[in-house]
Amino acid sequence: MAQNTKIIPTNAELEVASDTNFFDVKRELTSKIVTTLERYGEKLLEEIIAPVLKKQGIQRIGIKVSKGENFKGYPYVVLDCPRLFSTDTEVICRTIFRWGHGWSLHFTVQGKIFERVSSSLSGFSSSLSNDWLLYTGENIWEQDVDSVLFVPTHSMPETALSHTIKQQKFYKIATQINLSNAVEWPPFSTQSYQNLFDLLK
């Protein structure tokens, strides 16, 4: 029965499908975003990340910019800095541009580096500005900051922060920057990660 149902697109859908302007803008803006993230990643690597990680004996350090069409239904561009050489990479800085949603910055620590700094993480989380979120779930690769599992750090008592971090055995925080709030391009700098890497020294 369902196979015989006639599918008719709406006028609004046909109007969008016939508008080439969106796709031209998307292609041009995506190219600008990729270039922006490549330049930002190289600067972030040189100024902040490499000096800290090399002291920890980590030598394989690079950046990677990738893009796709379906992050919860929307196109995206991602900067990984340092580049993920394996799922065991101990420090992950991920900067994401998601169409329709804006930017998000993600900082994750796991493994031996997490074990070394874990006692400082709850106090550090309490000191963050109000726009930072702590990931409270189990999937270290969750990137959707709209998820209820991302909780404002300022809303959690330090004892709850400490308990959550110990239970997870990794540390993941993120912040979101809406496009409407972006008065500069890009709307973040290497300083966005500076105090996070100061924690790892």
Secondary structure, 3 states (H helix, E strand, C coil): CHHHCCCCCCHHHHHHHCCHHHHHHHHHHHHHHHHHHHHHHHHHHHHHHHHHHHHCCCCCCCCEEEEEEEECCEEEEEEECCCCCCCCCCEEEEEEEECCCEEEEEEEECHHHHHHHHHHHHHHHHCCCCCEEEECCCCCCCCCCCCCCEEEHHHCCHHHHHHHHHHHCCEEEEEEECHHHCCCCCCCCCHHHHHHHHCCC
